[in-house]
Amino acid sequence: MIIDSHAHVVMPQEMYRFMADLASSRGNPVPRFKPPEEPVRAAVDGLIRKMDEVGTDIQLLSPRPFAQMHSVRPSLVSRLWARAVNDAIHMMTQMHPGRIYGVAGLPQFRDESPENSIEELERCVKELGFVGCLINPDPVEGDGSPPPGMGDEFWYPLYEKMVELDVPGMVHSASSSHPRESYTLKFINEESIAIISILESNVFDDFPDLKIIVPHSGGAIPFHMGRFRAWNLRRKEPETFEQKMRKLYFDTCNYSKDSLEFQIKMLGVDNIMFGTERPGTGSVHCPETGRDFDDLKPVIESIEWLSEEDKVKIFEGTCRKVYTTNFNPGA
C-alpha cells in the first residue's frame, strides 16, 4: 500500500472567493459560509485521478500552508478560514472514504499562545475524524518577531492536547512576509530551526509520547549532520545527535533522488514516511525522467540498496506507526 502522508487540499474557486472576502472584510461582519458540495466534489475527484495516475492508495490531506493567513489581523480571520478549510477537507474524506484522511489546519494567530488552536483541533479529531494537525512555528509569517522556538514551554498547551488525543503534528510554516525569504525557503528554514529548538530542549522528557513530523526531508539538518554531530559532542550530551534525531519523524517530500538517498542513509528507514505534496511545488514535468518531480514512488523503488522491508516501512509502515487515532487503512 502507498500512503502519501504529505498532501494539501485542492480547493474550488468558491473557497478562494470566500478567502478574499474574509481577508478584505477582516471578518466584519462575520460571514456565513459552507463549502459548496459540488465544486468540492469536482476538486477531490480530480485529486483522486492524480493519485491513481501515480499509484497512490491514500493521501493525508491538509490545508495549503501558504494560504492559512495566520498573520492577518484580527485573529477572527484565521479562525473562520481554518474552520472553512477543515470543513472542506472533511467533505472530501466523506466523498472518498478510505482514500482521503484529514489533517487539521490550526487557527494560529501571530504570537498568541497556541491555546487558541486547541478547540479547533479537538473538533477536527473528535467530530470530523481527522488524524493529525499542521503546526506553524512562525504564525507571524516574517512580519515581526516570531514566538519562541518549538522547544519552549510556550508550545506546551498544544503538545499536551496532541498527546491526549494521540495525534501527531507536522511542522509546516505558512507564508512569508519577509522580502528576503520566499515561502518555499521559509519552509526549510523553519523546519531546521524547529528541529534544533526541540532537540536541545526538554520537550521529549516532558512529553515522551509526543509525535512530531518534520517534512521536506527534515529541512537542512540531515544534509549538515557533521556540523551538528560536532555541536552535540562539544556540549557533552549523553545522547548522540543521531539518537536525538530519531525521536522525530520525517517525510520524503524532496524532489531529488540523490538527496533522498542521503536523507535515508543519515536518518534510517524507521522514522521516514512517504510524502509528495502532489499536486504542489513538484508537479512539474522533469525532462530527464519523463515524469513529474513529485512522482516519487518509482524514485524510491529504484534505490537498489533498500530492501523490500525498508520500502514497505517508507511507503506505509512508518505512517501507520505514527498516525493511530482515526486512521484505519486496509491491508
Secondary structure, 3 states (H helix, E strand, C coil): CCEEEEEECCCCHHHHHHHHHHHHHCCCCCCCCCCCHHHHHHHHHHHHHHHHHHCCCEEEEECCHHHCCCCCCCHHHHHHHHHHHHHHHHHHHHHCCCCEEEEECCCCCCCCCHHHHHHHHHHHHHHCCCCEEEECCCCCCCCCCCCCCCCCHHHHHHHHHHHHHCCCEEECCCCCCCCCCCHHHHHHHHHHHHHHHHHCCCHHHHCCCCCEEECHHHCCHHHHHHHHHHHHHHCCCCCCHHHHHCCCEEECCCCCHHHHHHHHHHHCCCCEECCCCCCCCCCCECCCCCCECCCCHHHHHCCCCCCHHHHHHHHHHHHHHHCCCCCCCCC
